[in-house]
Each structure stands twice: as structure tokens, then as C-alpha cells.
Amino acid sequence: MDQIEQLQQQLHKQEKLASLGMLSAGIAHEIQNPLNFVINFSKLSGKLLSDLTDIVEDNEDKLSQDDREDIDDIVADLKENLGKIVEHSERAVSIIQGILLVSRGKENEFQPTDICKLVKEYVWLSYHAMRANIKNFNINIREEYEADMPMIMVIPQDLSRAVLNVMNNACYALWNKRQKVGDGYNPEVTVCVKKEGSDIVISIADNGEGMTEEVKQRLYENFFTTKPIGLGTGLGMGITRDIIENKHGGKISFESTEGESTIFTFTIPIRK
């Protein structure tokens, strides 16, 4: 009866997540439209500002030195502000496109993907989601992304889910250890993406509470979780292994020391 009740709770949780996924896709689609307006009008304003600068230069002899310096300073500040608006709006659009890709991406379709960008986006999405749900949650994230990484053929909506699952677990382990250890503990995650021979290697390491021998043995077992009801379904790591090993033909491995640290590594062959 306990197992049946647990399965019912897990199914209820999955139904809520499915509904939330559809809602998120709808919200993301609606937000993207005004963001596109922000980006387009920011770029148009930048062009108008350049035109205004040309007019000022044509009439430079009619301005005092002080006025010209003030105008130059204002124009420089406006250009910088518009650049930041475009930069952060495009980042928001990128995040929205990622949400839409996860919710309605084509099944098992390999696409050329900027792996470093994908990993970075979902590492930070996990972090901000944790901050939104847990008061005063904060960790240090160290990132090591290999420069000039070529576009790699992967299933982006699946790989992003795998990164998110591992990062969510890392964040939870850090938070849980912080509750036990208290002040003096500096929670940290190190994310690394690099190319090794014919493989792409993604690693996510944390200095959290590590895993017991039982957890190591049962890690990929469906419905097994160490989190309280409502915080974990016990499906995440099984799905993650399926994504890396079965869908991408790669390998997932981990090393963990109880009370000290855990590192997960995805090794994915580069498709020709």
C-alpha cells in the first residue's frame, strides 16, 4: 500500500509537471513577442542615435567646446545603454527558445548545437530556479568552457534536460549540506566543457554532501530518491542516463565521497 501511494504521488507530480510545461511554453511564446519589439526598437534607436551624431558633427562649429563634450558623453552613455538592452533582451530570447525547444522539440532530432552555450544556460537556469524556491540560497559557480568549440550534433532538448537534472541535484546537495554545516562552508559547483579527442566531455562537480554506498547503488533506479516528497520524483537520473548513453551513444559516470563531493561526467562522441 505504501508503494502504491508513493506511485500515485509520483504520477500526480508528473501530471502537474506536464501541465506546467504546457503553461511555460505558452508564457514563453507570449513573452518572446514583446521582447522582439524591445530588441528591434533598441537597434532602431541606435541607428537614430548614429544619425543624430552625424548631424552634430556637421554643425560642430556652432557648438561650444563644453556643449560638444557634454553631447559626446551623453551619446556614449546612450549607446552603451542600448547595447545592454539588446544584449540582455537577446539572452532572454535565447532562454525562451530553449524552453520552447524542450517543450515542443522534435523527438530524437540531432541538431548542430553550441554545447558551451547550452550548458551555461541550463546551469544558470537551475541556479536561479533554486534561488526562486529557497530563501537565501546562494552558491559559487566556476565555469570552464573550451574556447572555439565547434557546433556539435546533439539532441538539444534532451541534453539540456540531462544538464538540468544533474545541476538540480548538485544545488540540492549543496543546500542540504549548508543546513547541516552552517557558516564557514562555501558551497561551490564547477562546470567544465571540453573536447577530448573525438568526444565532448561535460562535467559538473560540487562540494556538497556526497552519496552513501546505498545511493550509489540505486542512483539510476526509477522512483528512488533521497529528497522529500514534492522535491524529487526519483526519475531524473534514470532519464539522464538514457539521454546520454542510449540517445547519444555516450557514457555517464560519477565519483562521490560521502560528506565531501560529487562529480558527474558526460562523455559524448562527436557525430560525423
Secondary structure, 3 states (H helix, E strand, C coil): CHHHHHHHHHHHHHHHHHHHHHHHHHHHHHHHHHHHHHHHHHHHHHHHHHHHHHHHHHCHHHCCHHHHHHHHHHHHHHHHHHHHHHHHHHHHHHHHHHHHHHHHCCCCCCEEECHHHHHHHHHHHHHHHHHHHCCCCCCEEEEEECCCCCCEEECHHHHHHHHHHHHHHHHHHHHHHHHHHCCCCCCEEEEEEEEECCEEEEEEEECCCCCCHHHHHHCCCCCCCCCCECCECCCHHHHHHHHHHHHCCCEEEEEEECCCEEEEEEEEECCC
